[in-house]
């Protein structure tokens, strides 16, 4: 998630330097976090691994 946050901040900086409106700055950052989070969830990055019982 920290990587997604870094990418979202980078998108905000690039759009701010380009003179984009506030709508696009907010929308692009939210889209990066949402789409990246959904992609990471579908790849199983947020799934806890089951602990094996050792008896």
N, C-alpha and C positions, 0 to 999 in steps of 0.2 A: 504494500500500500504506500510505502514511502516513495517508491519509484514513481507511482502514479501521481502522487502529490507533487513531486519534483517536476514532472512533465506538465502538470496543470499550471504550476507557477511559471514555467517557461513559456507556455502558451499565453498566459496573461501578460508577461513582459513583452513578448513579440507583438501581440495585438496592441498593447498600449503604445509601443514605439511606432507602430504603423498608423496610429491615429484612429483606430477602430472605435466605434461607439461603445458605451457601457453595456448595452444589450449583448453585443457579440463577445465582449470580454467575459462576462458572466456565463453566457450560454456555452462558449467553447470550453471553459474550465469545468463546468458541470458535466458536459458531454464526455470530456476526457476521463473524468473520474468514474462516471456511470458506465461507459462502454468498456473501459479498462477493467473495472471491477467485475462486470458481467463476464468478460472474457476470462479473467483469472479464475472466477468461480466455476465456469464451465470446464476449465482445464484441471480443476481439482486442487488449486493451490491453497485454498482455505480449508480443506478437509483435514481433520485430525486423523492421524494414523491410529488404528486400533492397537492397543497393547496386547501382546501375547501373554497368555497365562503360562507361568513356569511352575509346574507342580511336580 
